[in-house]
Amino acid sequence: MTEAARYEALEELVVAWYRAGEDALVSGCWRPTAPERRIADDVLKVTLVPAVGEPPYDGEPLWCSLTRVSRWAAVFRLAALAGRWDLPQDAGPPAGYEDMDLEKLVGGLYPFFALIERRSELHSGLWEEKTEDTADARLEQIIPSVRSRLCDAERVHIHFITMMLGNVLKDDVAV
């Protein structure tokens, strides 16, 4: 499977996972426990990035977006440590929303952000050898449309994941 195909497959799965999490919360099938709420609260605090506007953040270096988006992988690893959960390398699609909990959700979302984290590490390696602009150009050559995909991840996926995790903190989730 090509890098682009892997990204697209994981992108479809991340959408399925955050929708399944939201559906589970709205339907009442998932009633988050106190530990799940504490972990979700910490995830939201750590990943909150104050910004003047909405993405895309025009004119910023590629490493800024890579850093912001890839930090979710590290935060999910820390959440898994806090919950004493294992993170799968490939969670596959959610089995539905009836059996959802924070462990399954984090495990389902993690592979997408782990892939972006690997791209960030690749970019760092390229930058160590060359200038920042050359590293950006090389990464964009290796992974076409990396900037637009990062923008989509920030503008769409992270936005919806943040909203859904915010609903984990609520006592009553309305449609």
Secondary structure, DSSP 8 states (H G I E B T S, - for coil): --HHHHHHHHHHHHHHHHHHHHHHHHHTS----HHHHHHHHHHHHHH----SS-S--TT--HHHHHHHHHHHHHHHHHHHHHHT----S---S---STT--HHHHHHHHHHHHHHHHHHHHHHHHHHHHS-HHHHHHHHHHHSTTHHHHHHHIIIIIIHHHHHHHHHHT-SS---
